[in-house]
Amino acid sequence: RDMRFLKSPAVFLFLPLVFILLLVVLMQLEKAKERGNFYSEKLAKLEKLYSQQKEVIGQVKAGQGQLSQGAAHTEKRPHDKFNGSGDSSYSFMAVGHAYTYPDYSKKIQDNGLNQDFLRFMKSYPMADTRFVVFTGDFTSDGFPSQWDKTEEQIKDFPVDFHFVSGNHDEGVDGSEKDTFLERTGRDEFYDSFFVGEDLFVILRGAEQGSKQLDFLKKEIGKEHRYLFVFLHYIWWAREFGVSANSDVNGDGWWEEVFSLLKASGKQVFVFGGDAQRNFDIVKVENVRLISNGLAPGKSTRNTVAVVKVGKYGVDISPTPIS
């Protein structure tokens, strides 16, 4: 019976179909093998990437732990000389008039800094922020007790702080000038430091003075990329109709200070802090004049100047604090 089947003409139709079916199965098996190799390679790459990311996250967490364990401001970055390597991209903040009015009716003289500013500092991502510059009037009267309050409020922030003297910080009739110098650890009201190739100069806002002008000339003569200058009074307010707390005559400043900044030939950014609820930028040739300050208490117009410095330029953004 089996032999008769093999001799049947139907077998010649059946055998090619079996052969084709086997061929299809073999082809599918080969493709499955190729897919298996492909996915194995992908899986290996993903496992390697996951391992690398896990290692980076571990390093970041370790760094954050070291940062949180250390006292505020104990590890200072080298700011004292030109450093041509690295530090080409970073950010900082500038803010003026940051104090809160004391409530003398309740005999509370040491209210410290603007509460919205402090809340902003606590919530702002500080990873790339190097420091904060208070451009004057960060205390109400410059009293040692007010310095104590301010230092207590900022001590836990993982950034450096630099201080410009405002008329409030020097006290009534300059009675707290010595307090300012003592608390900042300076011999003079002016100061300077470098971050990478960029030069930062702090000037006393109340007056120019021959010693300060000589200091500025010397600093500008140093090799640098960008020049950032911080002071309190907005000496250019009259010229451009910029809002400012104090109506100061800027003629001497234009002749003595601005002329030096202009002649430097560098990109210069000048920050003045004697303003409330106001942010302005004025460009005069190679010099940008920025005014920024807070009003005591709450205001939707209170902003901090967040400055991002990069390889290809400088971005200055008024960032609301509430």
C-alpha positions in Angstrom: 0.0 0.0 0.0 2.9 2.3 0.9 4.6 1.6 -2.4 1.5 2.4 -4.3 1.4 5.9 -2.7 5.0 6.6 -3.7 4.2 5.7 -7.3 1.2 7.9 -7.2 1.4 11.2 -9.3 0.3 13.2 -6.2 3.6 12.6 -4.6 5.3 14.8 -7.2 3.0 17.7 -6.1 3.4 17.1 -2.3 7.2 16.8 -2.1 8.0 20.3 -3.5 5.6 21.8 -1.0 7.4 20.1 1.8 10.7 21.3 0.5 9.4 24.9 0.2 8.0 24.7 3.8 11.3 23.4 5.2 13.1 26.2 3.3 10.8 28.9 4.8 11.2 27.4 8.3 15.0 27.5 7.9 14.9 31.1 6.7 12.7 32.2 9.6 15.1 30.4 12.0 18.1 32.3 10.5 16.3 35.6 10.8 15.4 34.9 14.4 19.0 34.2 15.1 20.0 37.5 13.5 17.4 39.3 15.6 18.6 37.6 18.7 22.1 38.8 18.0 20.9 42.3 17.3 18.9 42.5 20.5 21.7 41.0 22.5 24.0 43.7 21.3 21.4 46.4 22.1 20.9 44.9 25.6 24.7 44.9 26.2 24.9 48.6 25.2 22.0 49.5 27.4 23.5 47.7 30.3 26.8 49.5 29.8 25.0 52.9 29.6 23.0 52.2 32.7 26.3 51.3 34.5 27.9 54.5 33.4 24.9 56.6 34.5 24.8 54.9 37.9 28.4 55.7 38.4 27.8 59.4 37.5 24.8 59.6 39.8 26.9 58.2 42.6 29.6 60.8 42.1 27.0 63.6 42.0 25.4 62.4 45.2 28.8 62.0 46.9 29.7 65.6 45.9 26.4 66.9 47.2 27.0 65.1 50.5 30.4 66.8 50.8 28.9 70.1 50.0 26.1 69.9 52.5 28.4 68.7 55.3 30.8 71.6 54.9 30.2 75.0 56.5 29.1 77.7 54.1 31.8 79.6 52.2 34.7 77.7 53.8 36.0 76.4 50.4 36.7 79.5 48.4 37.5 79.3 44.7 40.7 81.0 43.5 39.7 84.6 42.6 42.9 86.4 43.1 44.7 86.1 39.8 44.3 85.5 36.1 43.5 81.9 35.4 43.4 81.3 31.6 42.4 77.6 32.0 38.8 76.5 32.6 36.0 78.5 34.1 34.8 79.7 30.7 31.1 78.9 31.5 29.4 79.7 34.8 26.7 82.0 36.3 26.3 84.4 39.1 23.6 86.8 40.5 23.5 90.5 41.3 20.9 92.2 43.4 20.6 95.6 45.1 18.5 97.0 47.9 18.0 93.5 49.4 17.2 94.5 53.0 13.8 94.5 54.7 12.7 97.6 56.6 13.1 97.2 60.3 9.9 97.5 62.3 10.9 100.3 64.6 7.4 100.4 66.0 8.1 97.0 67.6 11.7 97.8 68.3 12.8 95.2 65.8 15.9 96.6 64.0 17.3 93.4 62.5 14.8 92.0 60.1 17.6 91.1 57.7 17.2 90.3 54.0 14.0 90.4 51.8 12.1 87.2 52.7 11.0 86.6 49.1 14.7 86.8 48.1 15.6 84.2 50.7 12.8 81.9 49.5 14.0 82.3 45.9 17.6 81.4 46.9 16.4 78.3 48.6 14.4 77.1 45.6 16.8 78.2 42.8 19.0 75.5 41.3 22.5 76.5 42.4 24.6 73.9 40.5 26.2 76.4 38.1 26.0 79.5 40.3 29.4 80.7 41.6 28.4 83.6 43.7 26.0 86.4 44.6 26.9 90.1 44.6 24.9 92.4 46.8 25.1 95.8 45.1 24.6 97.9 48.2 21.8 98.4 50.8 21.7 94.8 52.0 21.3 96.2 55.6 19.1 99.0 56.8 21.6 100.8 58.9 24.9 98.9 58.7 24.7 97.9 62.4 26.8 94.9 63.5 23.5 93.2 64.7 22.1 93.6 61.2 25.3 92.1 59.7 24.8 89.2 62.2 21.3 88.6 60.9 22.3 88.8 57.3 25.2 86.4 57.8 23.0 84.0 59.6 20.4 84.0 56.8 23.0 83.3 54.0 25.4 81.0 55.7 23.9 77.8 54.4 23.8 78.7 50.8 26.5 76.9 48.8 27.8 80.0 47.1 30.2 82.9 47.8 28.8 86.3 48.6 30.4 89.7 47.7 29.3 93.0 49.1 29.2 96.5 47.6 28.7 99.3 50.2 25.5 101.2 49.9 24.6 104.4 51.7 22.5 102.3 54.2 25.4 99.9 54.8 27.8 102.7 55.7 25.3 104.1 58.4 24.1 107.6 59.1 26.8 110.1 58.2 29.2 107.1 57.6 29.0 105.9 61.2 29.3 102.3 60.1 32.1 102.5 57.6 34.5 100.6 59.8 31.9 98.0 60.4 31.6 97.3 56.7 35.4 97.0 56.3 35.6 94.7 59.3 32.8 92.4 58.3 34.1 92.1 54.7 37.7 91.6 55.8 38.9 94.4 53.5 41.2 97.3 53.9 39.3 99.4 51.3 35.8 99.6 50.0 36.9 98.5 46.6 38.0 95.0 45.7 38.6 92.7 42.7 38.8 89.0 41.8 39.0 86.7 38.8 36.9 83.8 37.7 38.7 82.1 34.9 39.6 84.8 32.4 37.0 87.3 33.6 37.8 90.2 35.9 35.3 91.4 38.6 35.7 94.8 40.2 33.8 96.1 43.2 33.7 99.8 43.7 32.4 102.0 46.4 29.3 103.6 45.1 29.3 106.8 47.2 32.3 108.5 45.7 35.1 107.9 43.2 38.2 109.1 45.0 41.7 109.2 43.6 42.8 105.9 45.3 39.8 104.1 43.9 40.4 105.5 40.4 44.1 104.4 40.6 42.9 101.0 41.7 40.5 100.8 38.8 43.1 101.8 36.2 45.5 99.1 37.6 42.8 96.4 37.5 41.6 97.2 34.0 45.2 97.0 32.8 45.3 93.3 33.7 44.7 90.7 31.0 41.1 89.6 31.0 38.2 88.5 28.7 35.1 90.2 30.1 35.0 93.0 32.7 32.2 93.1 35.4 31.9 96.1 37.6 29.6 96.4 40.7 28.7 99.6 42.5 25.7 101.1 44.3 24.5 104.4 42.9 23.1 104.5 39.4 25.2 107.3 38.0 23.7 107.1 34.6 20.1 107.5 35.8 19.7 111.1 34.8 21.2 110.6 31.4 18.8 107.9 30.3 15.8 108.4 32.6 16.4 105.2 34.5 14.5 104.8 37.8 16.8 105.1 40.8 16.3 105.8 44.5 18.9 108.5 44.7 19.1 111.4 42.3 22.9 111.7 42.0 24.9 113.9 39.6 26.8 111.5 37.4 29.0 114.1 35.6 32.2 113.1 37.5 31.4 109.4 37.0 31.1 109.7 33.3 34.3 111.7 33.0 36.4 109.6 35.4 35.0 106.0 35.6 33.1 105.5 32.4 35.9 106.9 30.3 38.2 104.3 31.7 35.7 101.5 31.0 35.1 102.6 27.5 38.9 102.9 26.8 39.5 99.4 27.9 38.1 98.1 24.6 36.6 95.1 26.4 33.0 94.1 26.8 32.1 95.7 30.1 29.1 95.1 32.3 28.3 97.6 35.1 25.7 96.7 37.8 24.2 99.4 40.0 21.9 98.4 42.9 20.2 101.6 44.1 16.8 100.8 42.6 13.5 99.3 43.7 11.2 97.1 41.6 13.2 98.0 38.6 15.5 96.4 36.0 17.1 98.3 33.1 19.9 97.7 30.7 21.5 100.6 28.7 24.2 100.0 26.2 26.8 102.7 25.5 29.3 101.5 23.0 31.2 98.6 24.6 29.7 99.2 28.1 26.4 97.8 29.3 24.8 99.6 32.3 22.5 97.4 34.4 20.3 98.7 37.2 18.5 96.2 39.5 17.1 96.3 43.0 14.4 95.0 45.3 11.6 96.8 47.1 11.2 95.8 50.7 8.4 93.3 51.1 6.5 91.7 48.3 6.4 92.9 44.7 5.8 91.1 41.4 8.4 93.4 39.9 11.2 92.3 42.3 13.9 90.6 40.3 17.4 89.3 40.6 19.8 89.7 37.7 20.9 86.2 36.8 24.0 86.4 34.6 25.2 83.4 32.6 28.7 83.7 31.2 29.7 81.4 28.3 32.3 80.9 25.6 30.3 82.9 23.1 28.8 85.7 25.3 27.0 86.9 28.3 23.3 86.6 29.0 21.7 88.8 31.7 18.1 87.9 32.7 15.8 89.7 35.2 14.5 86.7 37.2 11.4 87.3 39.4 11.8 86.2 43.0 8.1 85.8 43.7 
